[in-house]
Amino acid sequence: YAARLIGADGLASWGLAEQDHGGEDRARALIGAAQTMGIYLAVIVCPGADDHNGCHPFARYAGRHDPARIRHQMGLLARLAGAEDDELYPNNKQIRIPGAIHTHTQKRGVLWLSTGERFDLDTADGLADGFTAWAALPLNSAPPAPPPVERRPAKAVEPTRTTGGDYKDFIRSFNASNSPASLLQRYGGQQTRDGWSCNC
């Protein structure tokens, strides 16, 4: 089962920095970074198909918050841990919910809490005890606001009129000096492994 972490109100109470690699070593690094930052974290480690051996580190927040603020804090966490920061949630994509069975491996995985507790979610006791312990973790306080995005205007290029008065030379010059990727980044886009997303 999968769900979006942004509600109908446009706000969210969950954050995630999805990891495709690193397995339990990556989970340890993320928990260490969370402890340094004072974030309560729950990391689900579950190998997937092919070389996918990552983890899902979740943070729960008290109240409802701007998704951009949560993504910002999840990015800080990932970078402090030396982890991947290109798949930050909440966004407009769905993510496998905690405790759901992985499509390819038919397993739930292992749950690690930032308190140091570890639970095997593929056993009945581990599933019950793990989510009971997770529910007892304090909720995180409001995430910090990200720095404002610097909006740089496109480089001014004087149009050159061709015979007939159109702007073909201007368009060619603009296209030659601005790649699509640079324009997306300039106006707040974020590149992910699946393409581009915006902070909306």
N, C-alpha and C positions, 0 to 999 in steps of 0.2 A: 504494500500500500504506500502511496505517495501523496503529498499534499503541499500546497503553497504555504509559506510561513507568514505571508502578508494577508491580513484579514480584510473584510469588506469595508472597514473604516480607513483602509490605507496605512494602518500602523501594524506593529509586530511586537511580540514578546519573546521571540526566540532568535538566536543567531547561530551561524555555522560557518566554518571554514573548511570546505570539503577537501579531503586529501586522497589522491589516487595511488600514492606510493608510500613506503616507509613502514607500514604495519605497526607493530607494537613499539618499535623504537621511535617512530614519529609520535605515537600516542604519549610516550613518556616525555618527549620534548615539549609537546603542547601542554601537558599537565604542569611541567616545570615552569613554563612561561605564564600559565594561568595563575599559579601560586605567586609568582613574582608580581603580577599585575593586580592581584587581589580579586580575580574572577573565579567564580564557582563554575566548574566545567564537568561535563560528562562526555566521555569519548567511547564510541562504539567501534570496535575493530572487527572487520569482517572481510576476508579475502573475497574477491570477485572473479570474473572471467579473465582468461589470458594472464597478463602481467599486472592486473589491477589488484593491489594489496594495500589499500589505504585505510582510512578511518573517517568517521564523522564526529567531530568535536562540537557538541551542542552547549550553548549558554542560555539559561532562562533568565528573564528580566522581570522585575516587579513593575507592573503597569504596562502601558502601551507607548511605543516609541517610533520615531521616524526611522524607517528601514535604513536610510543612508547613515544614520548615526551608529546603528548596530553593525552594519557592514564595515564601517570605519574601524570600530573596535576589534572586530574579528580579523581585519587585515593587520592591525597592530599586533595582535596575538600571534598570528601566523608568522609574521616577519621576525618577531622576537624569538620564536621557536626554530627559525630557519626552515620553515615549512612553505608549502605552496599557498599563494594568496590570490590565485586567479579564479577561484570559484567561491565567492562570498555570498552568504545568504543572510537575511531574506532578500529575494528578488522575485521576478515574475515566473520563475521556474518551479517545478515541483521537486521535492526531495523525499527519499524513503523515510517514513516516520520511524522513530525509535521503537525497537522491538519487532518491527516487520521482518518477514523472512526474505532474504536476498533471492532474487529471481534465478540467478545462475547456480548458486551453491546450496540453496534451500537451507541456509543457516541464519541464525540471528546474530551470532558473533559473541564477543566478549565486551562487557561494560566496565570501563575504568572511571572512577570518580576522582576529582582533584583532591579528595581527602585521603587517597591512597588505596581505597577499597577496590576490589576486583571481583566481577561476577560472570559466570558462564551462563549466558542467556539461552543456551540450548538445553538447559536442564530446567525442570519445573521449579525447583528450589531457587536456583540462580536467577531465573526470570522474576519470581515473586520478590525475593530478597533484594535484588538489584534495583528494581523500580521503587520499592519501599524506601531504600536508602537514598535514591536520587530525589524522591519527593521530599525527603527530610532536609535536603541541602537548602541553605538560604538562597533566596532569589537575588540576582545581581541588581545593583542600583542603576540609575539611568546612564547610558553610555555617553561619552563626550561627543561634542559636535565636531565633524571633520573640518579641516581648514577650508576656507572658501576657494572654489575653483577659479583660477585665473583665466578670465575670458580674453584672449588676445584676438583683436580684429585681424581679419585676413589682410595680408600684405597688399597694399594699394598698388595696382598696376594700371597705368594710364592706358585706356583703350585706344587702339589704333584703328581708325576707320578704313575699311577697304572700299574699293569702288562699288558704289551701290549703298554705302552708308550703314553696313551692318557691323557686328562686333566679333566676327570670327577670329580675328587676330588676338583680341583680348581674351576670348575663351580659350584659345590654344595656349596663350601665355600663362593664364591662371592654372589650367590643368597641368602644364609642364612643371610648375613651381609648387603645387600642392597635391600630395598623395591623398587618396581616400582615408587611409589610416590616420594621417596627421590631422585631417579635418575632424574625424570622429573624436580623437583625443582632445583636440583643442576645445571642443564644445561639450566635454564631459563624458564621453563614451569610455567604456572599460572593456578591454579585450579579454575574452575567455577562450577556453579550448573549443567551445562550440560556436564561436563567432563574437558578436559584440553585444553588450548590454548598456543601458543608460541608468543614471542614478535617479530614476523616476519611480 
